[in-house]
Amino acid sequence: MSSEEESDLYTPYSERPEWSDVTPIPQDDGPHPVCPIMYTDEFKDKMNYFRAILKSKEKSLRVLKLLEDIVQDNPSNYTVWYYRREVLKSIENDTSIEYDIADEMQLLNEMGETDPKNYQIWNHRRFIVEKYIGAASNEGEKLFLSDVLNEDAKNYHAWSHRQWLLKTFQQWQGELEFVNKLLKLDHRNNSAWNHRFFVLLSNNQLPFSKELIDREVEFALGYIKFSPNNESPWSYLRGLFKGQSLLNYQDLLKQLLELKSKYIGCSHVNSIILDFYQEENSKKSLEDSLNICKLLSETIDPIHKKYWEFKYNTIEIKLKSL
Amino acid sequence: MTTFNPEKLAKFFQRSLNALPQPYLSGLPNHLSLIYFVVAGLDLLDKVDVLDAQKQEIINYVYSRQILPSNDNPEHNIENCGFRGYNFIGEDFCKCDSNKLFNDNAECPPEFDLPSTPNTYCALLILKILGDNYERVNKEAIIKSLKFRQRSIDGACSGSPHVGDYDLRHLFTASAVSFMLDDWSAIDKESAIKYILSCLSYEGAFGQTPKQEAHGGPTYCAIASLTLMGRLDVLEPFKEQLLFWLAKKQITGFSGRTNKDPDTCYSFWIGASLTMLNRYDLVDFPSIDAFITSAQHEAIGGIAKEPGTLPDIMHSYLSIEGLSFGNHPSVQQILPALGLSKRAAGKNWVDILDNK
């Protein structure tokens, strides 16, 4: 809708008979506003009434409507959302006012779809789910998150909300399948890879057991073989060994060396082999490391040339001190 | 190759000072950050003198955002002290424009007047750039209020009362405010450090909260907080992998996460992280410079998040901060942990924070 059409439809609060008992309070920005934002007269009108309401501390259905009107224009306004929560808490105990919390979820669904990266909308959502709906929200929340991730599979807020939901209500079933579905759609989706790791951490401690690592290595290698230049499964593979030595996994090194000879020009396979060699810390392994650094800086990975030169120099110092 | 045009960018910042178009409405609750981008942007371009005539007005305007403790009972609203982004509650401008450190308006302070640490942080930066000496900042009240922001259960910080947004962003702004006011009594550093390290992901960089995906923004917040606390040493065991992750974020410009496209703002978040670790030499700077230059809008003068999109003041400012790490001749040197020029920061802060 253009702003012109909107103005046609908008009735200022000052012209609404049901608001005639409220005296609006204009904003006083002083004589020299700095970086003033050229927002509409409609927005000014709504905010003037909001100020009046903060003063009278009215908590009613018409106030909920006004607050909704404002957050639709300015969803990042944490003051308005906070007051909205105060109103909701208050009318919860007031039997004369009926408000269905499903309406609140409806508002959050709509706003969450149109503005999926707004901190305050997600924040309010978490509050409503936790306080009013609880574990019963699980299915609906997962459905909503699927919709949002369908639009942008790397939306950081949506993943954060999903992690919060899982941690809060402990309903983990089907989660790995959900990740797999997203990885099939886009195997470069690093957020989905991170989520797989998150799910592993829910019932496994670091350092991971050999059984778990074997299973996950196979999973990651499947994607690597499908697309060797996809950085995400490589990063995931490397992360599996957090808190333990790579040297216990010589079979993996053997497989990686085979892949290295196949994937000429793949920087990722070379950098993980480099990690093995560095850990080994022998004369031979460090010399091999230097060759890999050279290969990476001179041929395979020129944009990170300076990084590989730096690696070369630090390994060379290690070698000399052996 | 065209080169980055500082004159056009300075004009873009100057125009923004007088008016920001409607799409900036989403930035209204953090309005002080918008002023910071513009004022600090002019400062980095060595054009802060164009503000001379307006300087006092800007300072007064920033002070009009300060939430002061009540005169009658300072403890009554102590949790809400600090700077708000905007005058949402209808405070009278003139009453703020005074030298008082307490609020004697009988009706004030209302319980819904909420500060946010990012706004407090930006207020202190703007005042510093304009040469104000914090005489009208109620430091004690801000520090007392900050005490309520840190959660004892895990050391995380929120940005505002009643908002519940506990993460690394707000731990950083709380650290920056503590540093600038030279009073760390509000922050339990040990539990803050524990929280920071708990956000380290399997990829070797930091997520916004524990176990979230490694991301350039929170990685900056983690490293900057530790720098301000003087505790970068705790990163030593993780440094090798962290440097690898940071260096690998360079594509042409930097991206913020594995397998994402480059975005000019990460020339600050990633560039600053590397600079604080004393390793900006790992960067291919000509590519960063070229990426930023290609994102400068020919007619508007501002810098966009990527070439071919519309510029905005945040990407413009973060881009030139990014250029400063490579010693770009048109941009002043900055302290990455504060996002402030060394000129404005002054000798004291430079001595503490500069590792060059």
Interface residues (C-beta under 8 A of the other chain):
Chain A: I25 P26 Q27 D28 D29 G30 P31 H32 P33 V34 C35 P36 I37 M38 Y39 T40 F43 M47 F50 R51 A52 L54 K55 D73 N74 P75 S76 N77 Y78 T79 V80 W81 Y82 Y83 R85 E86 N118 Y119 Q120 N123 R126 F127 K154 Y156 W159 S160 Q163 R188 N189 N190 S191 N194 F197 F198 L201 N230 E231 S232 S235 Y236 R238 G239 L240 K242 S271 I303 H304 K305 K306 Y307 F310
Chain B: S16 L17 N18 A19 L20 P21 Q22 Y24 L25 S26 G27 L28 P29 N30 H31 L34 I35 V38 Q54 E57 I58 N60 Y61 S64 R84 N87 F88 I89 G90 E91 D92 F93 C94 D97 E107 P110 F112 D113 L114 S116 S160 H162 V163 G164 D165 S201 Y202 E203 G204 G207 Q208 T209 K211 Q212 E213 A214 H215 L243 F244 A247 K248 Q250 I251 T252 R257 T258 N259 K260 R279 D281 L282 V283 D284 S287
